[in-house]
Amino acid sequence: MAYFITGATGFIGSSLVPLLLERTARGRGSAGEIHMLVRESSLARMQERIDSWAAGRPRVRARLRPVVGDLHEPLLGIGEEALVALRELGISHFFHLAAVYDMKAGDEVNQLANVEGTHHAIELAQALGAGVLHHVSSVAVAGGHRGLYTEEMFDVGQPLEHPYHRTKFEAERLVRDTATVPWRIYRPAIVVGDSRTGRIDKADGPYYFLPLLKRAAQLPEWLPLAGPELGHTNIVPVDFVAAALDHIAHQPGLDGQTFHLCEPHPARVADVLNTLAEVAGAPRLGVTIDPGPLAAVPRGLARAAMALPGASSARRALLAPLGIPDEILAYIDMPAVFDTARAQAALAGSGITVPPLSSYAGVLWEYWLEHLDPELTRHASVASAVAGKTILVTGASSGIGRATALLLARCGATVLLVARGAEQLEQTRQEILAEGGSAHAYTADLADPDSVDALLERLLSEHPQIDVLVNNAGRSIRRSVALSYDRFHDFERTIALNYLGTIRLIMGLLPGMRERRSGHIVNVSSIGVQTNPPRFSAYVASKSALDAWTRVVSSECIADDVHFTTIHMPLVKTPMIAPTKLYDRFPTISAEQAAEMIAEAIRTRPKTVSTKLGTVGEVSYALFPKLVDQVLSAAYRVFPDSAAARGQRDPAEHASAQQALFARLTRGVHW
């Protein structure tokens, strides 16, 4: 018994080949040789996959035979010599798995791979006199059909609006109408990663929504969400598809039949999202809203409305930051219900069933986090953006500044470290040097105008081109106005560093940036500017002044290609908040997470970076200022002045359960 497979190293093929190899070990007949189509340019990748399948077993390796060819060529581009050898060997099972599954791909790509590729596969199967041609199709052939779609059904006049749906339909028609060898057709549902390992080749389909769930995990998990009813879907793991394909392919008497490799009971899209939200630690969609009258709108008319220029632009602007392709929105819902009676009958007694998504959702999530999360590539992207650049970081001796300097140096930047404390600053520099990075340390008090001027003189003489300035140094004071009547110097101190000193440094570097027509200034501001928390009048006022100055000056400099970014940083676990013991039980982000935010801002150069809660606070105050005042007044009563604010020390000071709960509900705000 010999096999020929197209798409052997693809997603389903990679799971099918090991099952074919195991058939001998399972006592179900000799698996024989497995001949696998591969482009010459992909031979190295094929050899790597063979190494993993064989795992040091020479006899297994001898049965895995790459066959050089091309899906786009007649007879799959197989040479005459190889063709004769395969014909003499006798191919019992010809598996055609190679195809394009990418909802973003256009007509030409889908046509070449899915239709022309299938035509050439049929040609070769017939030339070899294959025992059975196993064609892996897709439930996509049902297109926009509504209602029950059985395994006997094929062309029922269903709408086929997407290139993928249309080409999979045309490919299946070719098998039905032109194949002269016995054939079997398999229609998998939406295939996700292995239910045991989570392995998947690339993020597609439901995986596009995982970054959104990861972001939503920053919100309180108990927060009830509402959204539109999104219809139904059908999801199966790749190990089920491969096992079902292997089993049905070797059962006698099933030629000329089609099998739906689907979940017998389709799931609501909302339930799928909630299952994934649970493992992601994100809020669940508690209420789904019936679209009501919109359901009566013809599907074609609704899609036409969605395609209008204005709607399309707005949709892309909303979805692009979330990584959700605009093309897939119209195909979230599967209007057809797929009958699986024939497949279940063929699998009876095998123990091969579709596991419930809830049993392996956590495995899918963990694999995605470790291998496919777009954030994994950010360091490489940051490195390409900052490598070879000179970046000045203030407040670099500890906390956010130190973490930022270390991260940027690891990404290839030359980092200029500025802070008051020489000893800690030198420690940061030595740590960067020990890791092979480049750093220079400069002590300065940015609240002292003379010290800033002296710093600028040294910097500009030693580093004529400073590409990026990260204004991170700052002073925070948490003290109510009632305790500040005789402490006017609190306001002077915060203004001196957070506003005047920062501006003085910017204005010293700005002329060179404008002259070179290149530069980026990142100001680390605070979520407090957006949420106005009580007891931070001195701190928030100084940061607000810097924000306002930046908004004005940035418009004057944009034509010179000098950009400003303001980061409204949430509460961060740093030495600056250590005196306020209440914060020990508050939810915070780490200095390293804050550094990631800064690095990403340097890479993308946005106008502002804010948390969702910060934006909500800002919008709420603009719309309902009196209501927000009442909420802030309640917070003022819940969170008293700390012992440090009163000039005292209280080792027993800690946040109460009520305070900790309030802080969790308003994650990131410093009360």
Salt bridges, closest charged atoms under 4 A:
GLU22 OE1 - ARG26 NH1 3.32
GLU33 OE1 - HIS35 NE2 2.94
GLU33 OE2 - ARG65 NH2 3.15
ASP51 OD1 - ARG61 NH1 2.75
ASP70 OD1 - ARG39 NH2 3.78
ASP70 OD1 - HIS72 ND1 3.91
ASP107 OD1 - ARG166 NH2 2.22
GLU123 OE2 - HIS119 NE2 3.44
GLU152 OE2 - ARG342 NH2 2.93
ASP155 OD2 - ARG173 NH2 2.96
GLU161 OE1 - ARG303 NH1 2.06
GLU172 OE2 - ARG176 NH2 2.97
GLU172 OE2 - ARG187 NH2 2.60
ASP194 OD2 - ARG196 NH2 2.82
ASP201 OD1 - ARG199 NH1 3.16
ASP204 OD2 - LYS202 NZ 2.58
GLU229 OE1 - ARG268 NH2 2.91
ASP239 OD2 - ARG196 NE 3.84
ASP246 OD1 - ARG23 NH1 2.85
ASP246 OD2 - ARG26 NH2 3.12
ASP246 OD2 - ARG28 NH2 3.82
ASP246 OD1 - HIS250 ND1 3.40
ASP255 OD1 - ARG184 NE 2.72
ASP271 OD1 - ARG268 NH1 2.82
GLU278 OE1 - ARG284 NH1 3.58
ASP326 OD1 - ARG315 NE 2.36
ASP326 OD2 - ARG316 NH2 3.73
ASP373 OD2 - LYS214 NZ 2.36
GLU375 OE1 - LYS214 NZ 3.04
GLU375 OE2 - ARG378 NH1 3.65
GLU426 OE2 - ARG429 NH2 2.84
GLU431 OE1 - ARG402 NH2 2.61
GLU435 OE1 - ARG410 NE 2.81
ASP453 OD1 - ARG504 NE 2.97
GLU462 OE2 - ARG458 NE 3.68
ASP490 OD2 - ARG479 NH1 2.65
ASP490 OD2 - ARG487 NE 3.15
ASP490 OD1 - HIS489 NE2 3.78
ASP490 OD1 - ARG493 NH1 3.49
ASP547 OD2 - HIS568 NE2 2.96
ASP560 OD2 - ARG514 NE 2.74
ASP560 OD1 - ARG517 NH1 3.33
ASP561 OD1 - HIS563 NE2 2.73
ASP584 OD1 - LYS573 NZ 3.79
GLU596 OE2 - HIS379 NE2 2.82
GLU600 OE2 - ARG378 NE 3.89
GLU600 OE2 - ARG603 NH2 2.59
ASP641 OD1 - ARG535 NE 3.08
